Amino acid sequence: MKKFIIYFIFIEAIIIIFFMIRIKNLTANSIQLSLNNIPNQTETNIFGEEHVIHPYLGFVENYNKVNKNVNPFGFVGPSPQFQENKNDYVVAITGGSVARLFYLYEKDYFVNKLKKMDFLKDKNIKLISLANSGYKEPQQLMTLTYFLSLGAKFDMIINIDGFNEAALSYIENAHNGVSSFYPRSWNIYGANIYDENFNKILPYLKKINQLKAKIPSINNFFSKSYLNRLDFIKKFLINWTIADIEIETNKINNININNTSDYQISGPEKYYSDNEKIIENIVNTWKNSSIELGLLAKSNGITYLQFLQPNQYFPNSKTLTNEEKKYDYSDNQPYKDAIEKFYPKFISQEQELENKGVQFFDMTEIFKSVDVTIYNDNCCHYNELGNRMIADFIVNKIQASQ
């Protein structure tokens, strides 16, 4: 036993030494860097790798480039249906990455739940994704408008949103001199159109996204009960990866890729010098888009339901587990301030939305009584249990609305 303890301490010391050598050129603050403290442009999916510019929707996924499950319209899963079939009932999920992941993880469970409803028992249910990572209003509105103009057929639209409208509009766009109602990080996407320096950062963005993808894998691997005692190795691997991300980020920071004073980048909102006016504008854009989605759906005989997604940075919405406090929450997370500012304002619009005919549901407290881990990053995403709870919540609201 004594020999084992000595061996264990020796291995840990070796790991620490190697780690210190690896990060010798980084500051102590960099070592503690969380993924969401990386400069905003690295949050953007790799243009030309994962996302491509779209003339109406801002951007879509790159068809057949990275994800073989992407359809020709740039969304995950099958293409929307253009031929009406009375036996089909087409449900579309729209929103950002939370909605996209909900579709990917819960589609089979969700469809099976819908099949048990009396009004759908004789229908062939088809679930379609109109969600893309980073989408925020008015992109959901534009997406539905676009597909309806092409002749797509839908019976129900489920919009899961809120986080991106707050965090990305305010932190990524407005704080960087970009219109809050432009697509996220338009200073990155828009620059590619004409800035010759943009291609210089693509290798670094690709490397950063590959590194970021390792973090959940590391957490999942060490979540196995028999590996719990090796928590220090997990921390080492995560910190090592973060150090790599910091190195690649510093390379990007040395490249001037655009000028946000350019109208193509900044858009028409530059005259809002008052921060409160920017906040008001973001809330109104979300509210107005929600109302217009409801009206557009109704005029086309489509049922529309909207759900405000839960987030760990909304105060008192969940008692975080020790694991979530360690890995899924950071006081230095820039999005934290946005959620605290905007979520109460979004919730306060509920009555007006309902008065305008929008079936709006606040999901921010559905994890309030849950005492196990739900979140799986320090941004906004959920584990399997979290997505399943959201699926059940939505199913119950659909059933109650009939």
C-alpha positions as CSV (number, residue, x, y, z in Angstrom):
1,M,0.0,0.0,0.0
2,K,2.8,2.4,0.9
3,K,4.6,1.6,-2.4
4,F,1.3,2.4,-4.3
5,I,0.9,5.8,-2.5
6,I,4.5,6.7,-3.4
7,Y,4.0,5.6,-7.0
8,F,0.7,7.7,-7.1
9,I,2.4,10.8,-5.8
10,F,5.3,10.4,-8.2
11,I,3.0,10.1,-11.2
12,E,1.0,13.2,-10.1
13,A,4.3,15.1,-9.6
14,I,5.4,14.2,-13.1
15,I,2.1,15.3,-14.6
16,I,2.3,18.6,-12.8
17,I,5.9,19.2,-14.0
18,F,5.0,18.4,-17.6
19,F,1.9,20.7,-17.4
20,M,4.0,23.6,-16.0
21,I,6.5,23.2,-18.8
22,R,3.7,23.2,-21.3
23,I,2.2,26.5,-20.0
24,K,5.4,28.3,-19.1
25,N,4.6,31.1,-21.5
26,L,1.1,31.6,-20.2
27,T,-0.1,33.7,-17.3
28,A,-1.6,32.2,-14.2
29,N,-4.9,33.6,-15.3
30,S,-4.7,31.8,-18.6
31,I,-4.4,28.5,-16.8
32,Q,-7.7,29.1,-15.1
33,L,-9.3,30.2,-18.4
34,S,-12.7,28.8,-19.0
35,L,-13.8,28.0,-22.5
36,N,-16.3,30.8,-22.6
37,N,-13.6,33.4,-21.7
38,I,-12.0,32.8,-25.0
39,P,-12.4,35.9,-27.3
40,N,-15.8,35.9,-29.0
41,Q,-14.6,35.1,-32.5
42,T,-13.6,31.6,-31.4
43,E,-17.2,30.9,-30.3
44,T,-18.2,31.1,-34.0
45,N,-18.3,27.9,-35.9
46,I,-15.6,27.6,-38.6
47,F,-16.7,29.4,-41.7
48,G,-16.2,27.2,-44.7
49,E,-15.9,24.2,-42.4
50,E,-19.1,24.0,-40.4
51,H,-21.0,27.1,-41.5
52,V,-21.3,28.9,-44.8
53,I,-22.9,32.3,-45.6
54,H,-26.6,32.1,-46.6
55,P,-28.1,35.0,-48.6
56,Y,-31.3,35.2,-46.4
57,L,-30.6,33.3,-43.2
58,G,-27.1,34.6,-42.3
59,F,-25.4,31.3,-42.3
60,V,-26.3,27.6,-42.5
61,E,-24.4,24.3,-42.0
62,N,-22.0,23.3,-44.7
63,Y,-23.8,20.6,-46.7
64,N,-21.8,17.4,-46.9
65,K,-18.6,19.1,-45.7
66,V,-18.3,18.2,-42.0
67,N,-21.6,16.5,-40.9
68,K,-22.9,13.9,-43.3
69,N,-26.3,14.3,-41.7
70,V,-26.7,17.9,-43.1
71,N,-29.4,18.3,-45.8
72,P,-29.0,20.4,-48.9
73,F,-30.6,23.4,-47.2
74,G,-27.9,23.5,-44.5
75,F,-29.8,22.0,-41.6
76,V,-29.3,18.8,-39.8
77,G,-31.6,15.9,-40.6
78,P,-34.0,15.4,-43.5
79,S,-35.1,18.3,-45.7
80,P,-38.4,20.0,-45.2
81,Q,-41.4,18.4,-46.9
82,F,-42.7,20.2,-50.0
83,Q,-45.5,17.8,-51.1
84,E,-48.6,17.9,-48.9
85,N,-49.7,14.5,-47.6
86,K,-52.8,14.4,-45.5
87,N,-51.5,11.4,-43.6
88,D,-48.4,13.3,-42.5
89,Y,-48.1,15.7,-39.5
90,V,-44.9,17.8,-39.9
91,V,-43.3,19.2,-36.7
92,A,-40.4,21.6,-37.1
93,I,-38.0,22.5,-34.3
94,T,-36.4,25.9,-34.6
95,G,-33.9,27.9,-32.5
96,G,-30.2,27.8,-31.8
97,S,-27.8,25.0,-30.6
98,V,-30.1,24.0,-27.7
99,A,-32.9,23.4,-30.2
100,R,-30.6,21.7,-32.6
101,L,-29.2,19.3,-30.0
102,F,-32.7,18.7,-28.7
103,Y,-33.7,17.5,-32.2
104,L,-30.6,15.3,-32.5
105,Y,-30.9,13.7,-29.0
106,E,-34.7,13.5,-28.4
107,K,-36.2,13.1,-31.9
108,D,-37.1,9.4,-31.5
109,Y,-38.4,9.8,-28.0
110,F,-40.3,13.0,-28.9
111,V,-42.0,11.5,-31.9
112,N,-43.0,8.4,-29.9
113,K,-44.6,10.6,-27.3
114,L,-46.5,12.6,-30.0
115,K,-47.8,9.3,-31.5
116,K,-49.6,8.6,-28.2
117,M,-51.7,11.7,-28.5
118,D,-55.3,11.2,-29.6
119,F,-55.2,13.9,-32.3
120,L,-52.1,12.4,-33.8
121,K,-52.7,8.7,-33.4
122,D,-53.5,8.2,-37.1
123,K,-50.8,10.4,-38.4
124,N,-47.3,9.8,-39.8
125,I,-45.3,12.2,-37.7
126,K,-42.3,13.8,-39.3
127,L,-39.8,15.8,-37.3
128,I,-37.8,18.5,-39.1
129,S,-35.0,20.7,-37.8
130,L,-35.0,24.4,-38.7
131,A,-32.4,25.1,-35.9
132,N,-28.8,26.0,-36.3
133,S,-26.1,26.7,-33.7
134,G,-26.0,30.4,-33.0
135,Y,-29.4,31.2,-34.5
136,K,-31.3,34.0,-32.7
137,E,-34.2,36.2,-33.6
138,P,-35.0,37.3,-36.2
139,Q,-33.3,34.2,-37.8
140,Q,-36.1,31.8,-36.7
141,L,-38.6,34.2,-38.2
142,M,-36.6,34.5,-41.4
143,T,-36.1,30.7,-41.6
144,L,-39.8,29.9,-41.4
145,T,-40.6,32.7,-44.0
146,Y,-37.9,31.4,-46.3
147,F,-39.1,27.8,-46.3
148,L,-42.8,28.8,-46.6
149,S,-41.9,30.9,-49.6
150,L,-40.3,27.8,-51.1
151,G,-43.5,25.8,-50.5
152,A,-42.5,23.8,-47.5
153,K,-45.4,22.2,-45.5
154,F,-45.6,22.4,-41.7
155,D,-48.3,21.6,-39.2
156,M,-46.5,22.7,-36.0
157,I,-43.5,24.9,-35.2
158,I,-41.7,24.6,-31.8
159,N,-39.4,27.5,-31.1
160,I,-36.8,26.9,-28.2
161,D,-35.0,30.2,-27.7
162,G,-34.0,33.0,-25.3
163,F,-30.4,32.4,-24.5
164,N,-28.9,33.3,-27.8
165,E,-31.1,36.4,-28.1
166,A,-29.7,37.6,-24.8
167,A,-26.1,36.4,-24.8
168,L,-25.1,36.6,-28.4
169,S,-27.0,39.8,-29.4
170,Y,-25.6,41.6,-26.4
171,I,-22.1,40.2,-25.7
172,E,-20.9,39.0,-29.1
173,N,-22.6,41.7,-31.3
174,A,-23.4,44.9,-29.4
175,H,-20.2,44.8,-27.4
176,N,-18.2,44.5,-30.6
177,G,-19.8,47.3,-32.5
178,V,-22.1,45.0,-34.5
179,S,-25.9,45.4,-34.8
180,S,-27.6,43.3,-32.1
181,F,-30.2,42.0,-34.6
182,Y,-27.5,40.9,-37.1
183,P,-26.5,37.2,-37.0
184,R,-24.1,36.3,-34.2
185,S,-20.4,37.4,-34.6
186,W,-21.2,39.1,-37.9
187,N,-17.8,40.8,-37.6
188,I,-16.4,37.3,-38.4
189,Y,-18.9,36.0,-40.9
190,G,-19.2,39.3,-42.8
191,A,-15.4,39.7,-42.9
192,N,-14.9,36.6,-44.9
193,I,-16.8,38.2,-47.9
194,Y,-14.1,40.7,-48.6
195,D,-11.3,40.6,-46.0
196,E,-8.2,38.8,-47.4
197,N,-6.9,38.3,-43.9
198,F,-9.8,36.1,-42.9
199,N,-8.4,33.0,-44.4
200,K,-5.3,33.4,-42.2
201,I,-7.3,32.6,-39.1
202,L,-9.1,29.6,-40.4
203,P,-6.5,27.1,-39.4
204,Y,-6.5,28.5,-35.9
205,L,-10.3,28.5,-35.7
206,K,-10.3,24.9,-36.8
207,K,-7.8,23.9,-34.2
208,I,-9.6,25.7,-31.5
209,N,-13.0,24.0,-32.3
210,Q,-11.3,20.6,-32.4
211,L,-9.8,21.3,-28.9
212,K,-13.0,22.6,-27.5
213,A,-14.7,19.4,-28.6
214,K,-12.4,17.4,-26.4
215,I,-13.6,19.0,-23.2
216,P,-17.0,17.2,-23.0
217,S,-15.3,13.9,-24.0
218,I,-12.8,14.2,-21.1
219,N,-15.6,15.0,-18.6
220,N,-17.7,12.1,-19.9
221,F,-14.8,9.7,-19.7
222,F,-14.0,10.5,-16.1
223,S,-17.6,10.5,-15.0
224,K,-17.5,6.8,-14.7
225,S,-17.7,5.8,-11.1
226,Y,-14.4,3.8,-11.0
227,L,-12.5,6.8,-12.4
228,N,-13.8,9.4,-9.8
229,R,-10.6,9.1,-7.8
230,L,-8.6,10.3,-10.8
231,D,-10.2,13.8,-10.8
232,F,-6.7,15.4,-10.7
233,I,-5.9,13.7,-14.1
234,K,-9.2,15.0,-15.5
235,K,-8.3,18.6,-14.4
236,F,-4.9,18.2,-15.8
237,L,-6.2,17.1,-19.2
238,I,-8.8,19.9,-19.3
239,N,-6.2,22.5,-18.3
240,W,-3.8,21.2,-20.9
241,T,-6.4,21.5,-23.6
242,I,-7.4,25.0,-22.4
243,A,-3.7,26.0,-22.5
244,D,-3.6,24.8,-26.1
245,I,-6.7,26.9,-26.9
246,E,-5.1,30.0,-25.3
247,I,-2.1,29.5,-27.5
248,E,-4.2,29.3,-30.7
249,T,-6.3,32.2,-29.6
250,N,-3.2,34.4,-29.1
251,K,-2.3,33.7,-32.7
252,I,-5.7,34.9,-33.8
253,N,-5.4,38.1,-31.8
254,N,-2.3,39.0,-33.7
255,I,-4.3,39.1,-37.0
256,N,-6.5,42.1,-37.8
257,I,-9.4,40.5,-39.7
258,N,-11.9,43.3,-40.1
259,N,-12.9,46.9,-39.2
260,T,-16.3,47.0,-37.4
261,S,-16.6,50.6,-38.5
262,D,-17.5,49.3,-42.0
263,Y,-21.2,49.3,-42.6
264,Q,-21.2,45.8,-43.9
265,I,-19.9,44.6,-40.6
266,S,-21.6,47.0,-38.1
267,G,-25.1,47.3,-39.6
268,P,-27.6,50.1,-38.8
269,E,-27.5,50.1,-35.0
270,K,-24.4,52.2,-34.4
271,Y,-26.5,55.2,-33.4
272,Y,-27.5,53.5,-30.2
273,S,-24.9,54.9,-27.8
274,D,-27.1,54.3,-24.8
275,N,-26.7,50.8,-23.3
276,E,-30.2,50.8,-22.1
277,K,-31.5,51.5,-25.6
278,I,-29.5,48.6,-26.9
279,I,-31.1,46.3,-24.2
280,E,-34.5,47.6,-25.1
281,N,-33.9,47.0,-28.8
282,I,-32.8,43.4,-28.2
283,V,-35.9,42.7,-26.1
284,N,-38.2,44.3,-28.6
285,T,-36.6,42.4,-31.5
286,W,-37.2,39.1,-29.7
287,K,-40.7,40.0,-28.8
288,N,-41.7,41.3,-32.2
289,S,-40.1,38.2,-33.9
290,S,-42.1,36.0,-31.6
291,I,-45.3,37.8,-32.4
292,E,-44.6,37.7,-36.1
293,L,-43.8,34.0,-36.0
294,G,-47.2,33.4,-34.4
295,L,-49.0,35.4,-37.0
296,L,-47.1,33.8,-39.9
297,A,-47.8,30.4,-38.5
298,K,-51.5,31.1,-37.9
299,S,-52.0,32.5,-41.4
300,N,-50.6,29.2,-42.8
301,G,-52.7,27.0,-40.6
302,I,-49.6,26.1,-38.4
303,T,-49.7,25.6,-34.7
304,Y,-46.9,27.7,-33.0
305,L,-45.5,27.1,-29.6
306,Q,-42.6,29.0,-28.0
307,F,-40.4,27.9,-25.1
308,L,-38.0,30.1,-23.1
309,Q,-35.0,27.8,-22.5
310,P,-33.6,27.3,-19.0
311,N,-30.1,28.5,-18.1
312,Q,-27.8,28.0,-15.2
313,Y,-27.0,31.8,-15.0
314,F,-30.7,32.7,-14.3
315,P,-30.7,33.2,-10.5
316,N,-32.4,30.7,-8.4
317,S,-33.4,28.5,-11.3
318,K,-31.5,25.5,-10.1
319,T,-29.4,24.4,-7.1
320,L,-26.2,23.4,-8.9
321,T,-24.5,20.2,-8.0
322,N,-20.8,20.2,-7.0
323,E,-20.0,18.9,-10.5
324,E,-21.9,21.8,-12.1
325,K,-20.2,24.3,-9.9
326,K,-16.9,23.0,-11.0
327,Y,-17.4,22.6,-14.7
328,D,-20.7,24.2,-15.7
329,Y,-20.7,27.6,-14.0
330,S,-18.2,30.4,-14.0
331,D,-18.6,33.9,-12.4
332,N,-16.3,35.1,-15.2
333,Q,-18.6,33.8,-17.9
334,P,-19.5,36.9,-20.0
335,Y,-22.9,35.4,-20.8
336,K,-23.8,35.5,-17.1
337,D,-24.4,39.2,-17.2
338,A,-26.6,39.0,-20.3
339,I,-28.8,36.3,-18.8
340,E,-29.3,38.2,-15.6
341,K,-30.2,41.3,-17.5
342,F,-32.5,39.9,-20.2
343,Y,-34.3,36.9,-18.9
344,P,-36.5,38.9,-16.5
345,K,-37.3,41.2,-19.3
346,F,-38.2,38.3,-21.6
347,I,-40.4,36.7,-19.0
348,S,-42.2,40.1,-18.4
349,Q,-43.3,40.0,-22.0
350,E,-45.4,36.8,-21.5
351,Q,-48.7,38.5,-21.1
352,E,-48.3,40.6,-24.2
353,L,-47.2,37.6,-26.2
354,E,-50.3,35.7,-25.0
355,N,-52.5,38.7,-25.9
356,K,-51.1,38.5,-29.4
357,G,-52.0,34.9,-29.7
358,V,-48.5,33.4,-29.0
359,Q,-48.5,30.2,-26.9
360,F,-45.5,31.1,-24.8
361,F,-44.1,28.9,-22.1
362,D,-41.4,29.8,-19.5
363,M,-39.1,26.8,-18.9
364,T,-36.5,28.6,-16.8
365,E,-37.5,26.8,-13.6
366,I,-38.1,23.3,-14.8
367,F,-34.8,22.2,-13.2
368,K,-35.5,24.0,-9.9
369,S,-36.2,20.9,-7.8
370,V,-33.6,18.7,-9.6
371,D,-30.7,17.8,-7.3
372,V,-28.6,16.0,-9.9
373,T,-26.4,17.3,-12.7
374,I,-28.2,18.7,-15.7
375,Y,-25.8,21.1,-17.4
376,N,-22.8,19.8,-19.4
377,D,-20.9,23.0,-20.2
378,N,-20.6,26.5,-18.7
379,C,-22.6,28.0,-21.5
380,C,-26.2,26.7,-21.9
381,H,-26.4,23.0,-22.9
382,Y,-27.9,20.0,-21.1
383,N,-27.1,16.4,-20.6
384,E,-29.4,13.5,-21.6
385,L,-31.6,14.0,-18.5
386,G,-32.0,17.7,-19.1
387,N,-33.0,17.2,-22.8
388,R,-35.4,14.5,-21.7
389,M,-37.1,16.8,-19.1
390,I,-37.5,19.5,-21.8
391,A,-39.0,16.9,-24.1
392,D,-41.5,15.9,-21.5
393,F,-42.4,19.5,-20.7
394,I,-43.0,20.3,-24.3
395,V,-45.1,17.2,-24.9
396,N,-47.3,18.1,-21.9
397,K,-47.8,21.6,-23.2
398,I,-48.7,20.3,-26.6
399,Q,-51.2,17.9,-25.1
400,A,-52.7,20.6,-22.9
401,S,-53.1,22.9,-25.9
402,Q,-55.3,20.5,-27.8
